[in-house]
C-alpha cells in the first residue's frame, strides 16, 4: 500500500498546483488543454504545501525529485526562478482517469442511488461523507453539481447538508438486490449438483481464508452454522423489528456484514479505507469497534495496515482479488494503475542532470537554502567531485558528461 501513499501525495500536490495557478478554479478542475501546461513557482507551491498539507518545502521538493516522470522542475526563462509543472505523461494519466469517470457517469449515478438505499428508512446521507468517499465510488470531484443538482428527479440536496434519494419509476427492478445475492444465484446455477442443499447456499458468503490460517474442527462447524443463518437484506428497513433476543442480534450482525460487503461492491476498486467506512457506521448498522468487527470475518474481508506507517487501514473484499489483482477490472481502475506505474518508475531513467541544466540557484531554493541545496544535489546527482555514478545504465567518470540518451520524460519537452 506504499504506492497508494504516493498516489495520494501526488494528487494532493496536483490539486495545489491547479489552485496556485488559478485560486478561483475548483480543486478537481482539469483544463481541456491539460494541466501539464500549468506551471507555478516552487516557492508558492511549497508555501501552500506547508499550510494545507503540513508538508515542508524540503519534503515536497524531495518527493518531486524522486518522481521526475510526474513532476518537471525548470528555471523560468523570464523570471529566472524555479517553477514546477506536471509532465505530459502525468497529465495524460490524469486525463485518462477523468475521461473514464465521465464515461461511467450513468453507472456512478446508479452506485450513488444504491448507496443511499443502504441507509433506510429515510435513505439520506451527509454530503460531506459522500464527498470523502467520492474517489472510491468513481464520482467526479464536482459531483454535488454535476450529478446531484443536475438530476433533481433522482436526488435532493437539503439545506442542512444531506443528500436524499428521490423515488423514480425508471429504476431497474434489481436495484435493491445485493451483489452477494446475484453471486449466490450464479454460483448455484453453475455448480449445482444433485446432493447439494439449497439452504447451504441461500445465505452463504464467499469465503477465502489467508494462507496459513488454521481452521479447526469446531471453527469449521461454527462457520457452517453461520453461513446457514438467515438475515435481512441490507436494503430492507429493520427499524421496527424486535432485536432483544440473542438470535435477532446474531442475524443483525450478519446483516451488518452484508451491508459492508455491499458497500465495498459499490466501490470501483472493491476497497476503501477503514476511516471512510466508519463514516457510514450508523447507516450500515455496524458496531462501534468496526476494526474488531471486520477482523472476526477474515474470510470475507482483509484489512491492510501498510503505508502511512500503519496509521491508515484499507479494507479489501477478498473475493474480488486474486494474487493482489482485481478480478473484475474497469476503466477507472486501469487509469489509476497507470498513475501507480508512473510513480513506481525509477528516477534513474530520467536524466536529472539535463533537466536541471542552467538552473543556477534552483537547487538552493528547492533545498531551503545553500546547505539544503547542496545536500539534495549530493543525494540525487552524486558528489560534484570525480566520483563515478551511473547515468542511463552506463558508468561515467565525468560528472558533467551527458549519457548521450534522452529520457522519455525530457524528450517530451523538446519543441
Secondary structure, 3 states (H helix, E strand, C coil): CHHHHHHHHHHHHHHHHHHHHCCCCCCCCCCCCCHHHCEEEHHHHHHHHHHHCCCCHHHHHHHHHHCCCCEEEEECCCCCCEEEEECHHHHHHHHHHHHHHHHCHHHHHHHHHHHHHCCCCCCEEEHHHHHHCHHHHCCCCCHHHHHHHCCCCCEEECCCCEEEECCCCCCCCCCCCCHHHHHHHHHHHHHCCCCCCHHHHHCCCCCCCCCCCCCCHHHHHHHHHHHCCCCCCCCCCCCCCCCCCHHHHHHHHHHHHHHHHHHHHHCCCCEEEHHHHHCCHHHHCCCCCHHHHHHCCCCCEEEECCCHHHCCCEEEEHHHEECCEECCCCHHHHHHHHHHHHHHCCHHHCCHHHHCCCCCCHHHHHHCCHHHHHHHHHHHCCCCCCCCEEECCEEECCCCCCCCCCCCCHHHHCC
